[in-house]
C-alpha cells in the first residue's frame, strides 16, 4: 500500500535527512511536502490530505501537539519525531503512539512506518490515543528541571527561570536570584524539557517564562521586557502566536 506523507520540522537539515532516509528505506512512502513551520503544515494538510505526517514536537511558536489541536478532522496517522526526555518517551509507550528519536536510526524508522502501514490498511485510526498522550505528558511533567552544567547537575524550579539565551552550542539560563547558568546544550534541547504552557520561544535565540513578562506593547512593540529588566526582541514570525499564548496564559 502506497502512503502519502507530509514532513513538518522547523529545521531544514532535519527535513532533508528524514526525506532521504524515507526515499532510501521506505519504498511505500511518498513524501508529498516538506514544511519548516507548523502554520504551513496546517495549510498543506488541508490541501493535500496526507495519509501520514512525520511531525517534529519541539518547534518555535507552535509545537507539534498544538498543531494537532488545530486540526479537527484528523483522519491521518502521525509519527512523532522527537529528541524528548524520559517522561515524554514513557508517555509515548503507554499510549502506543509511534515515534522516532533524533537522530533518526534507519531500523526505528522502518519499524514505525510498518506499524503505521498496518493501521492505515485496517483503517484503525484512533483519535483518542493522541488525546491520552497529551494528558500523559502533562501529568508526567517533572516539577523540577534537571540541568547538567560544567560544575555538575543542578535542579531548578521552573518559576525561578526568567529567560534562556542561546549562544551557538551553549545556552545561558537567567535566574531570579540574578545567577546565570551556562549549559552545554543548545536552545532547542533546553526548549524540549520546558513546559510549553509556561515557556515560549519568542526568537531563535530566546525562550521566555511568561510568568516573568513585565511589559509588552501589543501595537508597536518588538521587544518584551522581563522582570529582571532585560529587553528581549520578538521575531515578527512569532509575534501573533506570542500575543495569543500570553492572553491564554493570563486568562487561564
Phi, psi and omega in degrees: 000129178277139183238126175271122186240147177240135183250131178230118179201136183286352179254117182300321180298319179296321177298312182296321179295314180295319178301315180297317180296320179296314180299322185276336189231352180231077188297339181273001181253126177248118180281116184261347177193148175232121185238141180258005176220143179299325180299315177293326178299317180298319180296316183289329177298315179293327184279317189261343179052062182290160174276333188213142175236128168269114192237119173291145180272311188267096178230144181291146178086306181213119180277177185299322180292319178295324177299315179297327180297336180278354183251114184274327181254080185271073180264051177212162176264161182229134167246114179282139176248116190218150169248028192289170185274184185303318184296320178293315181298319178300318180294321177301313184295316182298324185260011174056038177266138181280136179210156171228142182271147172274143351292145188290129176260135187304313183299321180291323177297312181299316181298315180296318180295320179297317179298315181293323179302318179295319179295319181293318181297322181269000182054040183264050179280129183234101183300327185295337179301319183287323177295318179294324178300312182297320178295321179296319179298318180294318184287335181266002182296123181293142179289327176252150179254129180264123183238132176267120177246179179295340182260357180137205182258131179241133177258122185243145169274133182306323183291345179274352179267123179270309177200163180238134184241133182273145173214079183057244183278358182246164175224146175250123179258115182269126188251165180291337179272016179071007173281156176228113181272135175260123185237135181274051174226143177285169188294332177294322178293320178296318181301325184292340181256002180261151180286118184294340179283345182246324183253143183222133179272103185275343184204160180299342182251000185217137169243135180242154172268117184301332179294337184254015174285125181263320185204140172205128179272109186298324189274322186232355187281144171238005179234148173247130177263127182265170184293344176269007177089352181284135176259126185242130180288144176247131183290150180300324182296326186260000186298311182297316181296324179296314181300317179296317180294319181295317179296319178296320181293319181293324186269357184288000000 
